[in-house]
């Protein structure tokens, strides 16, 4: 299972140069890691109700959900701009 490592954002504007942003996701994962660990440690103690316990499988499935996002491309077009998002 390989997590996505690069997020590409392309903004096309008519009559102007397109903007390309390549965002590495490894620093994002490192920044989110303390929050995920805190949630993993505290959620079982706080999961006293049935509704709260339903969120526990979400944390277990989060890595596979991120791995399945590789290759996802989203294109949004309007009259003025075209935005293209791609997860590599």
MMTF fields as JSON, N, C-alpha, C and O atoms, coordinates in Angstrom:
{
  "mmtfVersion": "1.0.0",
  "mmtfProducer": "UNKNOWN",
  "numBonds": 351,
  "numAtoms": 352,
  "numGroups": 88,
  "numChains": 1,
  "numModels": 1,
  "chainsPerModel": [1],
  "groupsPerChain": [88],
  "chainIdList": ["A"],
  "bondAtomList": [4, 2, 8, 6, 12, 10, 16, 14, 20, 18, 24, 22, 28, 26, 32, 30, 36, 34, 40, 38, 44, 42, 48, 46, 52, 50, 56, 54, 60, 58, 64, 62, 68, 66, 72, 70, 76, 74, 80, 78, 84, 82, 88, 86, 92, 90, 96, 94, 100, 98, 104, 102, 108, 106, 112, 110, 116, 114, 120, 118, 124, 122, 128, 126, 132, 130, 136, 134, 140, 138, 144, 142, 148, 146, 152, 150, 156, 154, 160, 158, 164, 162, 168, 166, 172, 170, 176, 174, 180, 178, 184, 182, 188, 186, 192, 190, 196, 194, 200, 198, 204, 202, 208, 206, 212, 210, 216, 214, 220, 218, 224, 222, 228, 226, 232, 230, 236, 234, 240, 238, 244, 242, 248, 246, 252, 250, 256, 254, 260, 258, 264, 262, 268, 266, 272, 270, 276, 274, 280, 278, 284, 282, 288, 286, 292, 290, 296, 294, 300, 298, 304, 302, 308, 306, 312, 310, 316, 314, 320, 318, 324, 322, 328, 326, 332, 330, 336, 334, 340, 338, 344, 342, 348, 346],
  "bondOrderList": [1, 1, 1, 1, 1, 1, 1, 1, 1, 1, 1, 1, 1, 1, 1, 1, 1, 1, 1, 1, 1, 1, 1, 1, 1, 1, 1, 1, 1, 1, 1, 1, 1, 1, 1, 1, 1, 1, 1, 1, 1, 1, 1, 1, 1, 1, 1, 1, 1, 1, 1, 1, 1, 1, 1, 1, 1, 1, 1, 1, 1, 1, 1, 1, 1, 1, 1, 1, 1, 1, 1, 1, 1, 1, 1, 1, 1, 1, 1, 1, 1, 1, 1, 1, 1, 1, 1],
  "groupList": [{"groupName": "UNK", "atomNameList": ["N", "CA", "C", "O"], "elementList": ["N", "C", "C", "O"], "formalChargeList": [0, 0, 0, 0], "bondAtomList": [1, 0, 2, 1, 3, 2], "bondOrderList": [1, 1, 2], "singleLetterCode": "X", "chemCompType": "L-PEPTIDE LINKING"}],
  "groupTypeList": [0, 0, 0, 0, 0, 0, 0, 0, 0, 0, 0, 0, 0, 0, 0, 0, 0, 0, 0, 0, 0, 0, 0, 0, 0, 0, 0, 0, 0, 0, 0, 0, 0, 0, 0, 0, 0, 0, 0, 0, 0, 0, 0, 0, 0, 0, 0, 0, 0, 0, 0, 0, 0, 0, 0, 0, 0, 0, 0, 0, 0, 0, 0, 0, 0, 0, 0, 0, 0, 0, 0, 0, 0, 0, 0, 0, 0, 0, 0, 0, 0, 0, 0, 0, 0, 0, 0, 0],
  "groupIdList": [1, 2, 3, 4, 5, 6, 7, 8, 9, 10, 11, 12, 13, 14, 15, 16, 17, 18, 19, 20, 21, 22, 23, 24, 25, 26, 27, 28, 29, 30, 31, 32, 33, 34, 35, 36, 37, 38, 39, 40, 41, 42, 43, 44, 45, 46, 47, 48, 49, 50, 51, 52, 53, 54, 55, 56, 57, 58, 59, 60, 61, 62, 63, 64, 65, 66, 67, 68, 69, 70, 71, 72, 73, 74, 75, 76, 77, 78, 79, 80, 81, 82, 83, 84, 85, 86, 87, 88],
  "secStructList": [7, 7, 7, 7, 7, 3, 3, 3, 3, 3, 3, 3, 3, 6, 6, 1, 7, 7, 3, 3, 3, 3, 3, 3, 1, 2, 2, 2, 2, 2, 2, 2, 2, 2, 2, 2, 2, 2, 2, 2, 2, 2, 2, 2, 2, 2, 7, 7, 1, 2, 2, 2, 2, 6, 6, 2, 2, 2, 2, 2, 2, 2, 2, 2, 2, 2, 2, 2, 6, 6, 6, 7, 3, 3, 3, 3, 3, 7, 1, 1, 3, 3, 3, 3, 3, 3, 3, 7],
  "xCoordList": [0.851, 0.0, 0.903, 1.701, 0.768, 1.583, 0.685, -0.298, 1.022, 0.243, 0.605, 1.726, -0.326, -0.006, 1.085, 1.102, 1.987, 3.112, 3.124, 3.906, 2.275, 2.309, 0.892, 0.085, 0.613, -0.675, -0.405, 0.365, -1.03, -0.806, -2.068, -3.169, -1.893, -2.978, -2.604, -1.551, -3.456, -3.213, -4.4, -5.548, -4.123, -5.14, -4.895, -3.913, -5.788, -5.698, -6.582, -7.755, -5.995, -6.727, -6.557, -5.43, -7.639, -7.498, -6.697, -6.92, -5.769, -4.961, -3.798, -3.034, -3.642, -2.553, -1.862, -2.399, -0.687, 0.036, -0.665, -1.181, -0.691, -1.305, -0.431, 0.793, -1.083, -0.39, -0.33, -1.363, 0.861, 1.065, 1.656, 2.713, 0.983, 1.502, 1.677, 0.736, 2.856, 3.141, 3.377, 4.357, 2.482, 2.546, 2.954, 2.215, 4.111, 4.484, 3.625, 3.445, 3.106, 2.185, 2.877, 2.242, 4.148, 4.846, 4.88, 4.62, 5.184, 5.112, 3.696, 3.526, 2.695, 1.309, 1.015, 0.38, 1.476, 1.285, 1.994, 1.452, 3.193, 3.951, 3.249, 3.229, 2.677, 1.949, 0.663, 0.272, 0.003, -1.255, -1.051, -1.983, 0.138, 0.398, 0.112, -0.497, 0.511, 0.175, -1.332, -1.793, -2.097, -3.542, -4.178, -5.104, -3.679, -4.209, -3.868, -4.708, -2.64, -2.254, -3.049, -3.462, -3.261, -4.066, -5.496, -6.082, -6.051, -7.406, -7.46, -8.419, -6.436, -6.408, -6.299, -6.863, -5.584, -5.43, -6.676, -7.104, -7.257, -8.369, -9.734, -10.632, -9.913, -11.24, -11.751, -12.935, -10.945, -11.501, -11.985, -12.936, -11.34, -11.786, -13.035, -13.852, -13.179, -14.343, -15.505, -16.615, -15.262, -16.297, -17.19, -17.158, -17.976, -18.874, -20.253, -20.977, -20.623, -21.932, -21.792, -20.702, -22.899, -22.893, -22.535, -21.844, -22.995, -22.719, -21.23, -20.687, -20.581, -19.158, -18.317, -17.302, -18.718, -17.975, -18.027, -17.183, -18.981, -19.079, -17.948, -17.706, -17.254, -16.143, -14.828, -13.88, -14.736, -13.488, -13.027, -11.83, -13.884, -13.401, -12.884, -12.11, -13.311, -12.832, -11.324, -10.622, -10.828, -9.392, -8.609, -7.481, -9.205, -8.536, -8.468, -7.498, -9.478, -9.548, -8.888, -8.789, -8.443, -7.885, -6.659, -6.601, -5.681, -4.543, -4.947, -4.434, -5.854, -6.274, -7.107, -7.076, -7.847, -8.607, -7.668, -7.904, -6.607, -5.624, -4.877, -4.596, -4.555, -3.856, -4.735, -4.229, -6.03, -6.944, -7.143, -7.666, -6.733, -6.914, -5.855, -5.964, -4.824, -3.781, -4.389, -5.202, -3.992, -4.478, -5.793, -6.321, -6.33, -7.588, -7.364, -6.442, -8.207, -8.139, -9.496, -10.515, -9.513, -10.746, -10.549, -9.557, -11.489, -11.416, -12.681, -13.796, -12.495, -13.609, -13.436, -12.393, -14.451, -14.367, -15.465, -16.607, -15.092, -16.049, -15.723, -14.847, -16.41, -16.149, -14.771, -14.123, -14.328, -13.08, -11.871, -10.761, -12.079, -10.956, -11.216, -12.356, -10.14, -10.186, -9.224, -8.041, -9.737, -8.933, -8.835, -9.847, -7.618, -7.39, -6.584, -5.497, -7.122, -6.457, -6.097, -6.919, -4.887, -4.459, -3.608, -2.688, -3.924, -3.174, -2.295, -2.795, -0.981, -0.033, 0.538, 1.353],
  "yCoordList": [-1.168, 0.0, 1.24, 1.438, 2.052, 3.254, 4.479, 4.608, 5.375, 6.593, 7.604, 7.586, 8.485, 9.532, 10.451, 10.78, 10.857, 11.679, 13.071, 13.922, 13.322, 14.602, 15.028, 14.228, 16.296, 16.881, 17.989, 18.909, 17.907, 18.902, 19.745, 19.213, 21.049, 22.0, 22.847, 23.485, 22.861, 23.655, 24.588, 24.145, 25.868, 26.893, 27.562, 28.283, 27.321, 27.943, 29.18, 29.139, 30.273, 31.529, 32.014, 32.083, 32.35, 32.784, 34.083, 35.029, 34.105, 35.296, 35.447, 36.405, 34.535, 34.613, 33.263, 32.248, 33.257, 31.999, 31.131, 31.653, 29.83, 28.959, 28.868, 28.985, 28.658, 28.49, 26.997, 26.328, 26.475, 25.081, 25.031, 25.61, 24.347, 24.139, 22.644, 21.87, 22.245, 20.863, 20.841, 21.4, 20.198, 20.18, 18.776, 17.819, 18.639, 17.321, 17.001, 17.848, 15.791, 15.427, 14.862, 14.749, 14.505, 13.971, 14.978, 14.572, 16.265, 17.217, 17.362, 17.597, 17.229, 17.298, 16.112, 16.269, 14.926, 13.742, 13.908, 13.539, 14.457, 14.644, 15.652, 15.474, 16.697, 17.683, 17.107, 17.48, 16.209, 15.63, 14.454, 14.068, 13.883, 12.697, 12.894, 12.005, 13.999, 14.153, 14.188, 13.658, 14.797, 14.85, 13.472, 13.116, 12.709, 11.361, 10.464, 9.689, 10.566, 9.761, 10.149, 9.283, 11.426, 11.881, 11.362, 10.948, 11.384, 10.872, 9.362, 8.852, 8.643, 7.189, 6.797, 5.786, 7.587, 7.283, 7.682, 6.942, 8.815, 9.323, 8.792, 8.692, 8.454, 8.046, 6.769, 6.723, 5.736, 4.556, 4.854, 4.231, 5.801, 6.155, 7.025, 6.985, 7.806, 8.678, 7.997, 8.528, 6.838, 6.144, 5.334, 4.104, 6.032, 5.339, 5.141, 4.228, 5.97, 5.812, 5.024, 4.903, 4.503, 3.691, 4.539, 4.065, 5.782, 6.664, 6.992, 7.093, 7.154, 7.475, 6.268, 6.426, 5.07, 3.858, 3.582, 2.847, 4.143, 3.924, 4.606, 4.265, 5.553, 6.24, 5.477, 5.814, 4.469, 3.726, 3.028, 3.079, 2.379, 1.762, 2.775, 2.418, 4.032, 5.061, 5.259, 5.404, 5.267, 5.44, 4.237, 4.378, 3.062, 1.863, 1.868, 1.376, 2.414, 2.418, 3.641, 3.709, 4.593, 5.833, 5.613, 6.228, 4.784, 4.579, 3.957, 4.355, 2.994, 2.387, 3.362, 3.315, 4.241, 5.265, 6.243, 6.628, 6.646, 7.541, 6.856, 7.479, 5.576, 4.847, 4.693, 4.694, 4.563, 4.426, 5.745, 5.756, 6.858, 8.167, 8.464, 9.46, 7.612, 7.837, 7.811, 6.944, 8.761, 8.827, 9.565, 9.652, 10.099, 10.828, 12.186, 12.917, 12.511, 13.802, 14.478, 13.851, 15.744, 16.523, 17.757, 18.471, 18.006, 19.171, 20.004, 19.494, 21.285, 22.213, 23.327, 23.978, 23.539, 24.551, 25.592, 25.269, 26.841, 27.943, 28.803, 28.455, 29.902, 30.783, 31.433, 31.69, 31.698, 32.43, 31.533, 31.848, 30.434, 29.624, 28.142, 27.7, 27.409, 25.95, 25.488, 25.825, 24.721, 24.221, 22.71, 22.028, 22.191, 20.761, 20.306, 20.821, 19.341, 18.772, 17.328, 16.587, 16.927, 15.551, 15.067, 15.757, 13.878, 13.276, 12.19, 11.252, 12.302, 11.307, 10.479, 9.588],
  "zCoordList": [0.0, 0.0, 0.0, 0.916, -1.019, -1.178, -1.056, -1.784, -0.138, 0.041, -1.042, -1.55, -1.4, -2.379, -1.84, -0.654, -2.714, -2.29, -2.909, -2.484, -3.905, -4.596, -4.957, -5.43, -4.726, -5.066, -6.074, -5.796, -7.233, -8.288, -8.462, -8.597, -8.456, -8.678, -9.881, -9.887, -10.901, -12.104, -12.293, -12.325, -12.418, -12.602, -13.944, -14.117, -14.889, -16.213, -16.246, -15.876, -16.693, -16.829, -18.255, -18.747, -18.929, -20.326, -20.425, -19.67, -21.365, -21.593, -20.633, -20.746, -19.698, -18.727, -18.633, -19.076, -18.063, -17.889, -16.846, -15.857, -17.05, -16.033, -14.781, -14.844, -13.666, -12.392, -12.089, -12.065, -11.859, -11.483, -10.086, -9.834, -9.185, -7.84, -7.614, -7.795, -7.225, -6.861, -5.355, -4.865, -4.634, -3.178, -2.722, -2.954, -2.081, -1.555, -0.327, 0.548, -0.271, 0.797, 2.031, 3.08, 1.945, 3.114, 4.271, 5.404, 4.056, 5.175, 5.73, 6.926, 4.89, 5.362, 6.273, 7.316, 5.88, 6.723, 8.063, 9.105, 8.037, 9.276, 10.181, 11.399, 9.611, 10.416, 11.001, 12.107, 10.283, 10.764, 11.712, 12.417, 11.741, 12.548, 14.043, 14.637, 14.69, 16.116, 16.374, 17.385, 15.487, 15.679, 15.515, 16.243, 14.562, 14.344, 15.526, 15.983, 16.022, 17.182, 18.421, 19.192, 18.614, 19.744, 19.641, 20.641, 18.45, 18.255, 18.465, 19.044, 18.0, 18.182, 19.653, 20.072, 20.427, 21.846, 22.628, 23.515, 22.327, 23.131, 22.707, 23.543, 21.457, 20.996, 21.661, 21.996, 21.872, 22.56, 23.981, 24.452, 24.667, 26.009, 25.978, 26.898, 24.921, 24.8, 24.095, 24.075, 23.524, 22.752, 23.684, 23.683, 24.467, 25.387, 24.779, 25.177, 23.831, 23.199, 21.9, 21.34, 21.445, 20.226, 19.007, 18.105, 18.973, 17.844, 17.748, 16.648, 18.873, 18.868, 18.465, 17.787, 18.868, 18.509, 17.017, 16.502, 16.317, 14.878, 14.114, 12.956, 14.723, 14.068, 14.173, 13.464, 15.024, 15.195, 13.917, 13.634, 13.122, 11.877, 10.85, 9.961, 10.971, 10.049, 10.191, 9.19, 11.414, 11.631, 11.127, 10.655, 11.226, 10.727, 9.199, 8.623, 8.547, 7.086, 6.457, 5.232, 7.237, 6.693, 5.801, 4.736, 6.16, 5.242, 3.908, 2.862, 3.931, 2.662, 1.838, 0.608, 2.5, 1.779, 1.087, -0.058, 1.774, 1.162, 0.026, -0.998, 0.201, -0.856, -2.093, -3.215, -1.899, -3.034, -3.77, -4.884, -3.162, -3.79, -4.845, -5.561, -4.956, -5.968, -7.357, -7.674, -8.177, -9.547, -9.704, -10.812, -8.62, -8.689, -9.346, -8.985, -10.301, -10.972, -10.938, -11.226, -10.59, -10.527, -11.388, -11.242, -12.281, -13.15, -12.959, -13.07, -12.671, -12.487, -13.508, -13.557, -14.314, -15.366, -15.188, -14.861, -15.409, -15.43, -16.644, -17.435, -16.792, -17.931, -17.824, -18.839, -16.602, -16.395, -16.14, -16.57, -15.453, -14.992, -15.235, -15.382, -15.271, -15.251, -14.165, -14.187, -13.223, -12.113, -12.252, -12.415, -12.188, -12.295, -11.086, -10.826, -10.351, -9.185, -9.502, -10.042, -9.174, -9.431, -8.266, -7.826, -7.773, -6.674, -7.252, -7.874, -7.057, -7.591, -6.466, -6.707]
}
